[in-house]
Amino acid sequence: MVRLCGIVLPGKKRVEIALTSIKGVGRPLARRMLNELSIDMDQHADDLSSEAEARLRSRLEKELTEGELTRKVSMDIKRLQDIGTWRGHRHRRKLPVRGQSSRRNARTKRGKKKTGLSGRVTLTKT
C-alpha cells in the first residue's frame, strides 16, 4: 500500500497509471517523473521499493497537486471575478466560459432545465 500526497495508490495497477489517481498528475507527467527517477513503468504500485517510493514522494513535492492545485484554481477564478473580466462574469453566472453557445446547450454547466412556472403551490379543494 503506497501513500503519496495523501492518496493511497491502487496497488494492482502499473505505477504509471496508479500515479494518475493523484489530482494534478496525468499520464505525461507520471511518465516524465518515472523516467527522471529511473523507475520501471511496468512495475506495479505495490511492488515499489521504499527507496523508490521516497524518491517519488520528494519529486511529487515539487509539483502542484491535490489541495494546493484546487486552491490555486479557485484563487485564479476569484481573481478574474474581482477584476471584472468577461470570464469572471461567466464563472459568477455559472455559464460556459470558453465561448461555447449557451442558448440551447450547456446543460452540464447550467444544470437541470428550469420551467417557466412560478413555482407557487396551489391549494386544492378537498
Buried (B, 14 or more C-beta within 10 A) or exposed (E): EBEBBEBEBBEEBBBBBBBBBBBBBEEEBBEEBBEEEEBEEEBBBBEBEEEBBEBBEEBBEEBBBBEEBEEEEEEEBEEBBEEEEEEBEBBEEEEBBEEEEBEEEBEEEBEEEEEEEEEEEEEEEE
